[in-house]
Each structure stands twice: as C-alpha cells, then as structure tokens.
C-alpha cells in the first residue's frame, strides 16, 4: 500500500501545472493569467491567449528587462498570431517591483491589485524560459520561442539546464528560437568580458546595481548576487551552449543595425556556437525617429510571420534586410 502511495506522489511531482488566476481583457485582447509551476518549485507567470481554432503550435515570448517590451509584443503581434491559429504565452518576470509608474505594462493591472507583486526573485529570470518551454513540451506542442534583449541570456541558460537535467529533453519541441536583439555576451578564457567588443565587467556590475536597486522586490537579491549569477551564467553559455542545443532547433537572430544597446556582432558570434542558425541584420530600422529600434517598434506582424516561416541550414549565414529601394 505504501508503495502505491509513493508511486502516486512521484507521478504527481512530475506534472507541470498551469493555474489560471483570472481572465482578463486589455489592449483589445482576451486571455487568461496563468502561473506555471515546475515540480522543483520554479515558476513563471504570464498571459495565455488562445485562438478560435488552434493550429496545434504555441508561441512563447519572454521580454527583456525590466519587461516593458511586453506591451509592444502584445499590441503589434498577438492578434495576428492568434488569427494564424497560434496559441501565445507572453511571460512576465518574477520578482519585479510593482511600485513603478508603468508596472502595469510589466505585469497586469488586475494582478497588481491582487497583491503587491509577482512574488519571487529577479534571479529566477535565468530559469523562466525553462519553465514555459517545459510546460508546453509536456503537451507535445511545437514551440516558437521569441526572446528579446536580456532574455536571450535566460533562454540560453535554460537550454543548458534542460539538456543537463532532463533525460527526455523538453527543448526538442522548440522548433524555432528567435533572438530579437538578444544580448548574449561572451566570456573569455580568463573569465573576463572583452571590453573592446562588448562591455567591461565594470559596466556589467553597474547595470546589475541599477537593476537590483530599481526593480528587485527582494533586497536579499542584491546587485552582487545578480552580478555573480550573471557572470556564472555567461560562462556556462560560452562553454556549453553549442552542445546543449537540439540540432533540430532552428535559430534566427534579428538585430537592428541602428540599435545602440546591442551590436549585431554579438548575435553573429553567438550563432557561430550553435548547430544551425542565421542572423538577419535589420537595416530597415529607423535611425532618427522616436521609435526605439531595440524594442522593434518599427516592426510589423507580417515581418514576424515571415521570419517564423524561414528555415535554416547547418551553414551559418548573415543576411541584410534593406528598404525596397536599397540593395
């Protein structure tokens, strides 16, 4: 009898749960606010949108930091994705303060009114994509993963964790990984970033101090913890990402050439570590307008749908996207 109980408990622990916290409608979209929880306690929350008729595939979006890019993604792309039959999970980050003026963009006004924040630690950022991927992989749904800016680091770390921790790697269900201005810096053999190509460790530490002070719920996270965690994660990515990526996952990086925050060369260097992938250098992005090329405010839903239909080979390529009157 005890063996049977133990078996049931074990089986229960292996189930990834998605609890719907409430239904909502905002920015013309209707969805469910869900919290996905792994057996190890790791979790991520976000908006889950379902099409009228599903094509059986899901698009997962993880924004950069602090997360305001979620508004642009939902405004510009979700309706078109739903019309094409895709389910969409738009993740929010754990552990962010809701006291900011634009916190409802990071989270959800109704969620904020429930309590004082999405509980957790900003350090869980590095595992959030693993949680969302594992949940939809459990349903055996083909996944298109889109990571913006800083979440590229989180996704790369998640691919490594899934390869290390799962006998049946859930990452095999990720058919495409789209890196949107993803900032995945390399660590040198000496454990240092190359300040001539990317940024110095001092710059990275200042960023961690800014982020931990301004956005972190938990004071125990601290800038130093975030800094040390980020260094460790970047080192793991530099050493292990190539052997951790499923060979069937097609990776497409798109980098605006006018992006002042992330150099397209970062994407090119990263793609070269992977089994397959291409880089699109976006020369169409504005250079002298109020639209931020880093956040893809200039992009159209049709652009994303075309990128999702692209295929990559094991030969690495870099392509330029120009205006129609340019070659």
Secondary structure as a PSIPRED ss2 file (coil, helix, strand):
# PSIPRED VFORMAT (PSIPRED V4.0)

   1 X C   1.000  0.000  0.000
   2 X H   0.000  1.000  0.000
   3 X H   0.000  1.000  0.000
   4 X H   0.000  1.000  0.000
   5 X H   0.000  1.000  0.000
   6 X H   0.000  1.000  0.000
   7 X H   0.000  1.000  0.000
   8 X H   0.000  1.000  0.000
   9 X H   0.000  1.000  0.000
  10 X H   0.000  1.000  0.000
  11 X H   0.000  1.000  0.000
  12 X H   0.000  1.000  0.000
  13 X H   0.000  1.000  0.000
  14 X C   1.000  0.000  0.000
  15 X C   1.000  0.000  0.000
  16 X C   1.000  0.000  0.000
  17 X E   0.000  0.000  1.000
  18 X E   0.000  0.000  1.000
  19 X E   0.000  0.000  1.000
  20 X E   0.000  0.000  1.000
  21 X E   0.000  0.000  1.000
  22 X E   0.000  0.000  1.000
  23 X E   0.000  0.000  1.000
  24 X E   0.000  0.000  1.000
  25 X E   0.000  0.000  1.000
  26 X E   0.000  0.000  1.000
  27 X C   1.000  0.000  0.000
  28 X C   1.000  0.000  0.000
  29 X E   0.000  0.000  1.000
  30 X E   0.000  0.000  1.000
  31 X E   0.000  0.000  1.000
  32 X E   0.000  0.000  1.000
  33 X E   0.000  0.000  1.000
  34 X E   0.000  0.000  1.000
  35 X E   0.000  0.000  1.000
  36 X E   0.000  0.000  1.000
  37 X E   0.000  0.000  1.000
  38 X C   1.000  0.000  0.000
  39 X C   1.000  0.000  0.000
  40 X C   1.000  0.000  0.000
  41 X C   1.000  0.000  0.000
  42 X C   1.000  0.000  0.000
  43 X E   0.000  0.000  1.000
  44 X E   0.000  0.000  1.000
  45 X E   0.000  0.000  1.000
  46 X E   0.000  0.000  1.000
  47 X E   0.000  0.000  1.000
  48 X E   0.000  0.000  1.000
  49 X E   0.000  0.000  1.000
  50 X C   1.000  0.000  0.000
  51 X C   1.000  0.000  0.000
  52 X C   1.000  0.000  0.000
  53 X C   1.000  0.000  0.000
  54 X C   1.000  0.000  0.000
  55 X C   1.000  0.000  0.000
  56 X C   1.000  0.000  0.000
  57 X E   0.000  0.000  1.000
  58 X E   0.000  0.000  1.000
  59 X E   0.000  0.000  1.000
  60 X E   0.000  0.000  1.000
  61 X E   0.000  0.000  1.000
  62 X E   0.000  0.000  1.000
  63 X C   1.000  0.000  0.000
  64 X C   1.000  0.000  0.000
  65 X C   1.000  0.000  0.000
  66 X C   1.000  0.000  0.000
  67 X C   1.000  0.000  0.000
  68 X C   1.000  0.000  0.000
  69 X H   0.000  1.000  0.000
  70 X H   0.000  1.000  0.000
  71 X H   0.000  1.000  0.000
  72 X H   0.000  1.000  0.000
  73 X H   0.000  1.000  0.000
  74 X H   0.000  1.000  0.000
  75 X H   0.000  1.000  0.000
  76 X H   0.000  1.000  0.000
  77 X H   0.000  1.000  0.000
  78 X H   0.000  1.000  0.000
  79 X H   0.000  1.000  0.000
  80 X H   0.000  1.000  0.000
  81 X H   0.000  1.000  0.000
  82 X H   0.000  1.000  0.000
  83 X H   0.000  1.000  0.000
  84 X C   1.000  0.000  0.000
  85 X C   1.000  0.000  0.000
  86 X C   1.000  0.000  0.000
  87 X E   0.000  0.000  1.000
  88 X E   0.000  0.000  1.000
  89 X E   0.000  0.000  1.000
  90 X E   0.000  0.000  1.000
  91 X E   0.000  0.000  1.000
  92 X E   0.000  0.000  1.000
  93 X C   1.000  0.000  0.000
  94 X C   1.000  0.000  0.000
  95 X C   1.000  0.000  0.000
  96 X E   0.000  0.000  1.000
  97 X C   1.000  0.000  0.000
  98 X C   1.000  0.000  0.000
  99 X C   1.000  0.000  0.000
 100 X C   1.000  0.000  0.000
 101 X C   1.000  0.000  0.000
 102 X C   1.000  0.000  0.000
 103 X H   0.000  1.000  0.000
 104 X H   0.000  1.000  0.000
 105 X H   0.000  1.000  0.000
 106 X H   0.000  1.000  0.000
 107 X C   1.000  0.000  0.000
 108 X C   1.000  0.000  0.000
 109 X H   0.000  1.000  0.000
 110 X H   0.000  1.000  0.000
 111 X H   0.000  1.000  0.000
 112 X H   0.000  1.000  0.000
 113 X H   0.000  1.000  0.000
 114 X H   0.000  1.000  0.000
 115 X C   1.000  0.000  0.000
 116 X C   1.000  0.000  0.000
 117 X C   1.000  0.000  0.000
 118 X C   1.000  0.000  0.000
 119 X C   1.000  0.000  0.000
 120 X C   1.000  0.000  0.000
 121 X C   1.000  0.000  0.000
 122 X H   0.000  1.000  0.000
 123 X H   0.000  1.000  0.000
 124 X H   0.000  1.000  0.000
 125 X H   0.000  1.000  0.000
 126 X H   0.000  1.000  0.000
 127 X H   0.000  1.000  0.000
 128 X H   0.000  1.000  0.000
 129 X H   0.000  1.000  0.000
 130 X H   0.000  1.000  0.000
 131 X H   0.000  1.000  0.000
 132 X H   0.000  1.000  0.000
 133 X H   0.000  1.000  0.000
 134 X H   0.000  1.000  0.000
 135 X H   0.000  1.000  0.000
 136 X H   0.000  1.000  0.000
 137 X H   0.000  1.000  0.000
 138 X H   0.000  1.000  0.000
 139 X C   1.000  0.000  0.000
 140 X C   1.000  0.000  0.000
 141 X C   1.000  0.000  0.000
 142 X E   0.000  0.000  1.000
 143 X E   0.000  0.000  1.000
 144 X E   0.000  0.000  1.000
 145 X E   0.000  0.000  1.000
 146 X E   0.000  0.000  1.000
 147 X E   0.000  0.000  1.000
 148 X E   0.000  0.000  1.000
 149 X C   1.000  0.000  0.000
 150 X C   1.000  0.000  0.000
 151 X H   0.000  1.000  0.000
 152 X H   0.000  1.000  0.000
 153 X H   0.000  1.000  0.000
 154 X H   0.000  1.000  0.000
 155 X H   0.000  1.000  0.000
 156 X H   0.000  1.000  0.000
 157 X H   0.000  1.000  0.000
 158 X H   0.000  1.000  0.000
 159 X H   0.000  1.000  0.000
 160 X H   0.000  1.000  0.000
 161 X H   0.000  1.000  0.000
 162 X H   0.000  1.000  0.000
 163 X H   0.000  1.000  0.000
 164 X H   0.000  1.000  0.000
 165 X H   0.000  1.000  0.000
 166 X C   1.000  0.000  0.000
 167 X C   1.000  0.000  0.000
 168 X C   1.000  0.000  0.000
 169 X C   1.000  0.000  0.000
 170 X H   0.000  1.000  0.000
 171 X H   0.000  1.000  0.000
 172 X H   0.000  1.000  0.000
 173 X H   0.000  1.000  0.000
 174 X E   0.000  0.000  1.000
 175 X E   0.000  0.000  1.000
 176 X E   0.000  0.000  1.000
 177 X E   0.000  0.000  1.000
 178 X E   0.000  0.000  1.000
 179 X E   0.000  0.000  1.000
 180 X E   0.000  0.000  1.000
 181 X C   1.000  0.000  0.000
 182 X C   1.000  0.000  0.000
 183 X C   1.000  0.000  0.000
 184 X C   1.000  0.000  0.000
 185 X C   1.000  0.000  0.000
 186 X C   1.000  0.000  0.000
 187 X C   1.000  0.000  0.000
 188 X C   1.000  0.000  0.000
 189 X C   1.000  0.000  0.000
 190 X C   1.000  0.000  0.000
 191 X C   1.000  0.000  0.000
 192 X C   1.000  0.000  0.000
 193 X C   1.000  0.000  0.000
 194 X C   1.000  0.000  0.000
 195 X C   1.000  0.000  0.000
 196 X C   1.000  0.000  0.000
 197 X C   1.000  0.000  0.000
 198 X C   1.000  0.000  0.000
 199 X C   1.000  0.000  0.000
 200 X C   1.000  0.000  0.000
 201 X H   0.000  1.000  0.000
 202 X H   0.000  1.000  0.000
 203 X H   0.000  1.000  0.000
 204 X H   0.000  1.000  0.000
 205 X H   0.000  1.000  0.000
 206 X H   0.000  1.000  0.000
 207 X H   0.000  1.000  0.000
 208 X H   0.000  1.000  0.000
 209 X H   0.000  1.000  0.000
 210 X H   0.000  1.000  0.000
 211 X H   0.000  1.000  0.000
 212 X H   0.000  1.000  0.000
 213 X H   0.000  1.000  0.000
 214 X H   0.000  1.000  0.000
 215 X H   0.000  1.000  0.000
 216 X E   0.000  0.000  1.000
 217 X C   1.000  0.000  0.000
 218 X C   1.000  0.000  0.000
 219 X C   1.000  0.000  0.000
 220 X C   1.000  0.000  0.000
 221 X C   1.000  0.000  0.000
 222 X H   0.000  1.000  0.000
 223 X H   0.000  1.000  0.000
 224 X H   0.000  1.000  0.000
 225 X H   0.000  1.000  0.000
 226 X H   0.000  1.000  0.000
 227 X H   0.000  1.000  0.000
 228 X H   0.000  1.000  0.000
 229 X H   0.000  1.000  0.000
 230 X H   0.000  1.000  0.000
 231 X H   0.000  1.000  0.000
 232 X H   0.000  1.000  0.000
 233 X H   0.000  1.000  0.000
 234 X H   0.000  1.000  0.000
 235 X H   0.000  1.000  0.000
 236 X H   0.000  1.000  0.000
 237 X H   0.000  1.000  0.000
 238 X H   0.000  1.000  0.000
 239 X H   0.000  1.000  0.000
 240 X H   0.000  1.000  0.000
 241 X H   0.000  1.000  0.000
 242 X H   0.000  1.000  0.000
 243 X H   0.000  1.000  0.000
 244 X H   0.000  1.000  0.000
 245 X C   1.000  0.000  0.000
 246 X C   1.000  0.000  0.000
 247 X C   1.000  0.000  0.000
 248 X C   1.000  0.000  0.000
 249 X C   1.000  0.000  0.000
 250 X E   0.000  0.000  1.000
 251 X E   0.000  0.000  1.000
 252 X E   0.000  0.000  1.000
 253 X E   0.000  0.000  1.000
 254 X E   0.000  0.000  1.000
 255 X E   0.000  0.000  1.000
 256 X E   0.000  0.000  1.000
 257 X C   1.000  0.000  0.000
 258 X C   1.000  0.000  0.000
 259 X C   1.000  0.000  0.000
 260 X C   1.000  0.000  0.000
 261 X C   1.000  0.000  0.000
 262 X C   1.000  0.000  0.000
 263 X C   1.000  0.000  0.000
 264 X H   0.000  1.000  0.000
 265 X H   0.000  1.000  0.000
 266 X H   0.000  1.000  0.000
 267 X H   0.000  1.000  0.000
 268 X H   0.000  1.000  0.000
 269 X H   0.000  1.000  0.000
 270 X H   0.000  1.000  0.000
 271 X H   0.000  1.000  0.000
 272 X C   1.000  0.000  0.000
 273 X C   1.000  0.000  0.000
 274 X C   1.000  0.000  0.000
 275 X C   1.000  0.000  0.000
 276 X C   1.000  0.000  0.000
 277 X C   1.000  0.000  0.000
 278 X E   0.000  0.000  1.000
 279 X E   0.000  0.000  1.000
 280 X E   0.000  0.000  1.000
 281 X E   0.000  0.000  1.000
 282 X E   0.000  0.000  1.000
 283 X C   1.000  0.000  0.000
 284 X C   1.000  0.000  0.000
 285 X C   1.000  0.000  0.000
 286 X C   1.000  0.000  0.000
 287 X C   1.000  0.000  0.000
 288 X C   1.000  0.000  0.000
 289 X C   1.000  0.000  0.000
 290 X C   1.000  0.000  0.000
 291 X C   1.000  0.000  0.000
 292 X C   1.000  0.000  0.000
 293 X H   0.000  1.000  0.000
 294 X H   0.000  1.000  0.000
 295 X H   0.000  1.000  0.000
 296 X C   1.000  0.000  0.000
 297 X C   1.000  0.000  0.000
 298 X C   1.000  0.000  0.000
 299 X C   1.000  0.000  0.000
 300 X C   1.000  0.000  0.000
 301 X H   0.000  1.000  0.000
 302 X H   0.000  1.000  0.000
 303 X H   0.000  1.000  0.000
 304 X H   0.000  1.000  0.000
 305 X H   0.000  1.000  0.000
 306 X H   0.000  1.000  0.000
 307 X H   0.000  1.000  0.000
 308 X H   0.000  1.000  0.000
 309 X H   0.000  1.000  0.000
 310 X C   1.000  0.000  0.000
 311 X C   1.000  0.000  0.000
 312 X C   1.000  0.000  0.000
 313 X C   1.000  0.000  0.000
 314 X C   1.000  0.000  0.000
 315 X C   1.000  0.000  0.000
 316 X C   1.000  0.000  0.000
 317 X E   0.000  0.000  1.000
 318 X E   0.000  0.000  1.000
 319 X E   0.000  0.000  1.000
 320 X E   0.000  0.000  1.000
 321 X E   0.000  0.000  1.000
 322 X C   1.000  0.000  0.000
 323 X C   1.000  0.000  0.000
 324 X C   1.000  0.000  0.000
 325 X C   1.000  0.000  0.000
 326 X C   1.000  0.000  0.000
 327 X C   1.000  0.000  0.000
